[in-house]
Amino acid sequence: MCQRLYPFATLLMALLVPEVSRAIGFLLPNQDPQAIARGNAFVATADNPSAIYYNPAGITQISGWDIEVGELNYLGISANYVPAGGGPEVNSKFEVTPVPQIYAVYSPTNLPFAFGLGLYAPFGLGVEWPANSSLRTLDLEARMQVITVSPVIAWKPLPSLSIAAGPTASYSTLKFRRGLLSAVDEYTFNGHDTSLGATAGIRWQPIKQLAFGVDYRSESMMNYSGHSDYRPGNGAVLTVPTSTETALPQSLSWGVSYRPTPHWNAEADVEWANTHRTTGLNLQGTSAIFGSDLPFPLHWHDTWMYKFGVTRYFDNGWFVSAGYFFTTSTTSEEYFTPAVPDTQLHTGSLGFGRDGEHWHWAVAGQIITGPQRTIAASPYNGNPYTLASSAGKYQLFIPSLSFSVGYRF
């Protein structure tokens, strides 16, 4: 059965799943333009179908059916590297990356329950450096693609309280390509896997002006199976079955929304991601080529995100929003790698839209960047397969544009 599903899943990944060069390890917090415009401070508001991702308890605020389709576009993902001690500046490959999302909610008017189904990409990674750069023995290309299906059920035991939970099923592919032992060789790993997890949320609105939200997403372990290809540079290709595993981290978000009047909503959120569980890849099976399995150490630490957003509502259904979030770095200098050019992240956003009787839509623009990060030492101490130093200065700059349209009935 898995072999029959694999071609379909691969096609679905190609159509729907992002390959994104960015900070926060490989987390993708941007899942809906209405939330993005608010700096993703949405866990306590959670009043549209994307609540399936941000806080599934929020879907009890929806009546009847509501279906939403959206897309986030990273407009030119740019990672820049300036080597220590001089040398030519290096820029990653220019990419425009679409990230679609689909959400559907049904909330019966005669029952205290709501049901939701989401299809989204909570993780992604994609960076490609020039083949002739000084980074080639550290990274030529790194890509992770993840697509998640999330059915949820929400229960409203009290008018002020909603509770929700549901399983998640994720499918992922992983590709890693780099030079190893010379200026002409090339190593590539390709693998895929599926995993199960869970999501849960609580939303409490004790008074009309104040709401609190908590959202949890569990860890998922990916045990990638696939193959390694090694090209020494003489025309030969050595191929061996290879497997490796890594953790898609659990996360916990909590926030408070304040509505001083029906025309204003301000929210502040904090999110913690357990990224220290992502300790790196041990490419099992490559010892058949190299004598020992290739290591790819990461040793990340936990990540924190601080989010702030405000929305102004108008009587005719129009709204405008602004937001900001700050993210701590995920990796130390010792284990920094250009395959995941991680840094602190500052993100500002603006958006607008309209919530009509049946149709609703939103558009958001976002600038993602961070301070230039200086790496003073070569990473991977004791790793015999790293010939180059990543010492130098790194900078990320990623503009994005997102939109969604939904219909309720």
C-alpha positions as CSV (number, residue, x, y, z in Angstrom):
1,M,0.0,0.0,0.0
2,C,2.8,2.4,0.9
3,Q,4.5,1.8,-2.5
4,R,1.2,2.6,-4.3
5,L,0.7,5.8,-2.3
6,Y,4.3,7.0,-2.7
7,P,4.0,8.5,-6.3
8,F,0.8,10.3,-5.3
9,A,2.4,11.6,-2.1
10,T,5.5,12.8,-4.0
11,L,3.3,14.7,-6.5
12,L,1.3,16.3,-3.7
13,M,4.6,17.4,-2.0
14,A,5.8,19.0,-5.2
15,L,2.6,21.0,-5.6
16,L,1.9,22.0,-2.0
17,V,5.0,21.9,0.2
18,P,7.5,24.7,0.7
19,E,11.3,24.6,0.4
20,V,12.3,27.6,2.5
21,S,15.6,29.1,3.5
22,R,15.0,30.8,6.8
23,A,15.7,31.0,10.5
24,I,13.9,29.2,13.3
25,G,15.5,26.0,12.2
26,F,12.9,24.6,9.8
27,L,9.7,25.9,11.6
28,L,7.1,27.6,9.4
29,P,4.8,29.7,11.6
30,N,3.1,31.6,8.7
31,Q,-0.1,29.7,8.0
32,D,-2.8,32.3,7.3
33,P,-2.7,35.9,6.0
34,Q,-5.1,37.2,8.6
35,A,-2.9,35.8,11.3
36,I,0.4,36.7,9.5
37,A,-0.7,40.4,9.3
38,R,-1.0,40.3,13.1
39,G,2.6,38.9,13.5
40,N,1.0,35.5,14.0
41,A,-0.4,36.6,17.3
42,F,-3.6,34.6,16.8
43,V,-3.8,31.8,19.4
44,A,-6.3,33.7,21.6
45,T,-8.3,35.2,18.7
46,A,-8.4,32.1,16.4
47,D,-11.7,33.1,14.8
48,N,-11.3,31.8,11.2
49,P,-10.7,28.3,9.8
50,S,-6.9,28.6,10.2
51,A,-7.5,28.1,13.9
52,I,-7.0,24.4,13.1
53,Y,-3.3,25.3,13.0
54,Y,-3.1,28.3,15.5
55,N,-5.5,27.0,18.1
56,P,-8.2,24.4,17.2
57,A,-10.3,25.3,20.1
58,G,-11.2,28.5,18.2
59,I,-13.2,26.8,15.6
60,T,-16.3,26.8,17.9
61,Q,-16.6,30.5,17.1
62,I,-17.6,29.5,13.5
63,S,-21.2,28.7,12.6
64,G,-22.1,26.2,9.9
65,W,-19.6,25.5,7.2
66,D,-16.5,27.6,6.5
67,I,-13.9,26.6,3.9
68,E,-10.8,28.6,3.3
69,V,-8.0,28.3,0.7
70,G,-4.8,30.4,1.0
71,E,-1.3,30.8,-0.2
72,L,1.9,32.3,1.2
73,N,4.6,33.3,-1.3
74,Y,8.2,33.9,-0.2
75,L,9.3,36.4,-2.8
76,G,13.0,35.9,-3.3
77,I,14.6,34.0,-0.4
78,S,18.1,35.5,0.0
79,A,20.9,34.2,2.2
80,N,24.2,36.1,1.9
81,Y,27.7,35.0,3.1
82,V,30.9,37.1,3.3
83,P,33.9,34.9,4.1
84,A,36.1,35.8,7.1
85,G,39.4,37.2,6.0
86,G,38.2,38.3,2.6
87,G,37.1,36.4,-0.5
88,P,34.2,36.7,-2.9
89,E,30.7,37.3,-1.5
90,V,28.4,34.3,-1.9
91,N,24.6,34.4,-2.4
92,S,22.2,31.5,-2.2
93,K,20.1,30.6,-5.2
94,F,17.1,33.0,-5.8
95,E,13.8,31.2,-5.2
96,V,10.1,32.2,-5.1
97,T,8.4,29.7,-3.0
98,P,4.6,29.2,-2.8
99,V,3.1,27.6,0.4
100,P,-0.6,26.7,0.1
101,Q,-3.0,26.0,3.0
102,I,-6.5,24.5,3.0
103,Y,-8.9,24.6,6.0
104,A,-12.5,23.4,6.4
105,V,-14.7,23.7,9.5
106,Y,-18.2,22.5,10.2
107,S,-19.9,23.7,13.4
108,P,-23.5,22.4,13.9
109,T,-25.8,25.1,15.4
110,N,-27.6,22.6,17.6
111,L,-24.5,20.9,19.1
112,P,-21.7,22.2,21.3
113,F,-19.1,20.7,18.9
114,A,-17.2,21.8,15.9
115,F,-15.2,19.7,13.4
116,G,-12.2,20.8,11.3
117,L,-9.8,19.5,8.7
118,G,-6.6,21.3,7.8
119,L,-3.8,20.7,5.2
120,Y,-0.7,22.8,5.8
121,A,3.1,22.8,5.9
122,P,4.3,23.4,9.4
123,F,8.0,22.7,8.5
124,G,10.2,23.4,5.5
125,L,13.8,24.0,4.5
126,G,15.4,24.9,1.3
127,V,18.8,26.5,0.6
128,E,21.1,26.0,-2.4
129,W,24.6,27.5,-2.6
130,P,26.7,27.9,-5.7
131,A,28.7,24.8,-6.6
132,N,32.0,26.8,-6.9
133,S,31.6,28.6,-3.5
134,S,33.9,28.1,-0.5
135,L,31.0,26.5,1.3
136,R,30.7,23.4,-1.0
137,T,32.1,20.9,1.5
138,L,29.6,22.2,4.1
139,D,26.5,22.4,1.9
140,L,25.5,22.6,-1.7
141,E,21.8,22.0,-1.2
142,A,19.5,21.2,1.8
143,R,15.8,20.6,1.4
144,M,13.1,19.4,3.8
145,Q,9.5,19.2,2.8
146,V,6.6,18.4,5.2
147,I,2.9,18.3,4.6
148,T,0.5,17.7,7.5
149,V,-3.1,16.6,7.5
150,S,-4.9,17.6,10.8
151,P,-8.5,16.5,11.7
152,V,-9.7,18.1,14.9
153,I,-12.8,18.1,17.2
154,A,-13.6,21.0,19.4
155,W,-16.0,21.0,22.3
156,K,-17.7,24.0,24.0
157,P,-18.7,22.8,27.5
158,L,-19.4,26.3,28.7
159,P,-20.3,29.5,26.7
160,S,-16.8,30.9,27.7
161,L,-14.7,27.8,27.2
162,S,-13.7,25.6,24.3
163,I,-11.4,22.6,24.2
164,A,-10.1,20.8,21.1
165,A,-7.8,18.0,20.1
166,G,-6.9,15.8,17.1
167,P,-4.3,13.7,15.5
168,T,-1.8,14.9,12.8
169,A,-0.4,12.8,10.0
170,S,2.7,14.1,8.2
171,Y,4.7,13.1,5.2
172,S,8.2,14.4,4.6
173,T,11.0,14.2,2.1
174,L,14.6,15.1,2.9
175,K,17.5,15.9,0.5
176,F,21.0,16.8,1.4
177,R,23.8,17.5,-1.1
178,R,27.4,18.6,-0.4
179,G,31.0,18.1,-1.4
180,L,33.1,15.9,0.9
181,L,36.7,15.1,0.2
182,S,37.8,17.1,-2.9
183,A,36.8,20.1,-5.0
184,V,35.0,17.9,-7.6
185,D,33.2,15.1,-5.6
186,E,29.6,15.2,-4.5
187,Y,27.5,13.4,-2.0
188,T,23.6,13.3,-2.1
189,F,21.1,11.8,0.3
190,N,17.4,11.4,-0.6
191,G,14.9,10.0,1.8
192,H,11.2,10.1,2.9
193,D,9.0,9.0,5.8
194,T,5.6,9.5,7.4
195,S,4.8,10.1,11.1
196,L,1.9,10.6,13.5
197,G,1.4,13.3,16.1
198,A,-1.2,15.3,17.9
199,T,-2.5,18.8,18.4
200,A,-4.7,20.3,21.2
201,G,-5.9,23.7,22.2
202,I,-7.9,25.6,24.8
203,R,-9.7,29.0,24.4
204,W,-11.2,30.8,27.4
205,Q,-13.1,34.1,27.0
206,P,-14.4,35.0,30.5
207,I,-15.6,38.4,29.4
208,K,-16.3,39.9,26.0
209,Q,-13.2,42.1,26.0
210,L,-10.7,39.4,27.1
211,A,-9.7,36.0,25.7
212,F,-6.9,33.5,26.5
213,G,-5.6,30.8,24.3
214,V,-3.2,27.8,24.6
215,D,-2.1,25.6,21.7
216,Y,0.1,22.5,21.7
217,R,1.6,20.5,18.8
218,S,3.4,17.3,19.6
219,E,6.8,16.1,18.4
220,S,6.9,13.8,15.4
221,M,9.9,11.5,14.7
222,M,10.9,11.2,11.1
223,N,12.8,8.0,10.2
224,Y,13.9,8.8,6.7
225,S,14.7,5.9,4.4
226,G,16.3,6.3,1.0
227,H,19.6,6.1,-0.6
228,S,23.0,7.9,-0.9
229,D,24.8,8.6,-4.1
230,Y,28.5,9.4,-4.0
231,R,30.3,10.8,-7.2
232,P,34.1,10.9,-6.6
233,G,34.5,13.0,-9.7
234,N,35.8,10.3,-12.1
235,G,32.5,9.5,-13.6
236,A,31.6,6.7,-11.1
237,V,28.5,6.7,-9.0
238,L,28.4,4.7,-5.7
239,T,24.9,4.1,-4.3
240,V,23.9,2.5,-1.0
241,P,20.7,2.3,1.0
242,T,20.7,4.9,3.7
243,S,18.5,5.9,6.7
244,T,18.5,8.6,9.2
245,E,16.1,10.2,11.7
246,T,15.4,13.6,13.2
247,A,12.6,15.1,15.3
248,L,10.0,17.6,14.1
249,P,9.8,19.5,17.4
250,Q,6.9,19.9,19.7
251,S,5.7,23.5,20.4
252,L,3.5,25.3,23.0
253,S,1.9,28.7,22.4
254,W,-0.1,30.8,24.8
255,G,-1.5,34.3,24.4
256,V,-4.0,36.9,25.4
257,S,-6.4,39.0,23.3
258,Y,-7.8,42.3,24.4
259,R,-10.8,44.0,22.7
260,P,-11.4,47.4,24.4
261,T,-14.2,48.0,21.9
262,P,-15.7,45.9,19.1
263,H,-13.5,47.9,16.6
264,W,-10.1,46.9,18.1
265,N,-8.3,43.7,18.9
266,A,-4.8,43.5,20.3
267,E,-2.9,40.3,21.1
268,A,0.4,39.2,22.6
269,D,1.6,35.6,22.3
270,V,4.6,33.6,23.3
271,E,5.6,30.3,21.6
272,W,8.2,27.7,22.7
273,A,9.6,25.1,20.3
274,N,11.5,22.1,21.6
275,T,14.1,22.3,18.9
276,H,16.9,21.0,21.2
277,R,15.7,17.5,20.3
278,T,17.0,18.1,16.8
279,T,20.5,16.8,17.4
280,G,21.5,16.1,13.8
281,L,21.6,13.3,11.3
282,N,23.6,10.1,11.4
283,L,23.5,8.8,7.8
284,Q,23.4,5.1,8.5
285,G,24.6,2.9,5.7
286,T,27.2,5.3,4.3
287,S,29.9,3.3,6.0
288,A,29.8,0.9,3.0
289,I,31.4,3.8,1.0
290,F,33.4,5.8,3.6
291,G,34.3,3.2,6.3
292,S,32.1,5.0,8.9
293,D,28.7,6.6,8.7
294,L,28.6,10.2,7.7
295,P,27.7,12.6,10.6
296,F,25.7,15.9,10.2
297,P,25.6,17.3,13.8
298,L,23.3,20.2,14.6
299,H,22.9,20.3,18.4
300,W,20.2,23.0,18.4
301,H,18.7,24.7,21.5
302,D,15.1,25.5,22.2
303,T,13.5,28.4,20.3
304,W,11.3,31.2,21.6
305,M,9.0,33.5,19.6
306,Y,7.4,36.7,20.9
307,K,4.4,37.9,18.8
308,F,2.4,41.1,18.9
309,G,-0.5,42.2,16.7
310,V,-3.4,44.6,16.4
311,T,-6.5,44.7,14.2
312,R,-8.9,47.6,13.5
313,Y,-12.4,46.5,12.4
314,F,-14.8,48.7,10.4
315,D,-18.6,48.5,10.3
316,N,-18.8,47.3,6.7
317,G,-16.7,44.2,7.3
318,W,-13.3,45.6,6.3
319,F,-10.3,45.3,8.6
320,V,-6.6,46.3,8.7
321,S,-3.9,44.7,10.8
322,A,-0.3,45.2,11.8
323,G,2.1,42.9,13.6
324,Y,5.6,42.0,14.7
325,F,7.4,39.0,16.0
326,F,10.9,38.2,17.3
327,T,12.5,34.8,17.3
328,T,15.6,33.7,19.1
329,S,18.3,31.8,17.2
330,T,18.2,28.0,17.1
331,T,21.9,27.0,16.9
332,S,25.2,27.9,18.6
333,E,28.2,29.2,16.7
334,E,30.0,25.8,17.1
335,Y,27.3,23.9,15.2
336,F,26.2,26.6,12.8
337,T,25.9,25.3,9.3
338,P,25.1,27.2,6.0
339,A,22.6,24.3,5.3
340,V,20.4,26.0,7.9
341,P,21.6,29.7,8.0
342,D,20.0,30.3,11.4
343,T,19.9,33.7,13.1
344,Q,17.7,35.8,15.3
345,L,14.7,36.9,13.4
346,H,12.8,40.2,13.2
347,T,9.5,40.2,11.2
348,G,7.1,43.0,10.5
349,S,3.8,42.6,8.7
350,L,0.8,44.6,7.4
351,G,-2.5,43.3,6.0
352,F,-6.1,44.0,5.2
353,G,-9.3,42.2,4.2
354,R,-13.0,41.9,4.4
355,D,-15.3,39.6,6.3
356,G,-18.6,39.5,4.4
357,E,-21.8,37.5,5.0
358,H,-20.6,34.6,3.0
359,W,-17.2,35.5,1.4
360,H,-14.2,36.5,3.4
361,W,-10.6,37.3,2.2
362,A,-7.3,38.7,3.5
363,V,-4.0,39.8,2.1
364,A,-0.8,40.3,4.1
365,G,2.8,41.5,3.3
366,Q,5.7,40.6,5.5
367,I,9.4,41.4,5.7
368,I,11.6,38.7,7.4
369,T,15.2,39.6,8.3
370,G,17.7,39.5,11.1
371,P,20.9,41.0,12.2
372,Q,24.1,40.0,10.4
373,R,25.4,36.9,12.2
374,T,29.2,36.5,12.6
375,I,30.6,33.0,12.8
376,A,34.2,33.1,14.0
377,A,35.1,29.4,14.2
378,S,34.8,26.4,11.9
379,P,31.9,24.1,13.0
380,Y,31.7,20.4,13.5
381,N,34.8,19.9,15.7
382,G,36.1,16.4,15.2
383,N,34.2,15.8,12.0
384,P,36.7,14.4,9.4
385,Y,34.3,15.2,6.5
386,T,34.4,19.0,6.9
387,L,37.2,20.5,4.9
388,A,36.1,24.1,4.8
389,S,35.4,26.7,7.4
390,S,32.0,28.5,7.6
391,A,33.7,31.5,9.4
392,G,32.3,34.7,8.1
393,K,29.1,36.9,8.1
394,Y,25.6,35.7,7.2
395,Q,22.5,37.6,6.5
396,L,18.9,36.7,5.6
397,F,16.3,38.8,3.9
398,I,12.9,37.3,2.9
399,P,9.9,39.4,1.8
400,S,6.5,37.5,1.6
401,L,3.0,38.1,0.2
402,S,0.1,36.0,1.3
403,F,-3.6,35.8,0.5
404,S,-6.7,33.7,1.3
405,V,-10.3,33.5,0.3
406,G,-13.0,31.7,2.2
407,Y,-16.7,30.9,1.9
408,R,-19.2,30.2,4.7
409,F,-22.6,28.6,4.4
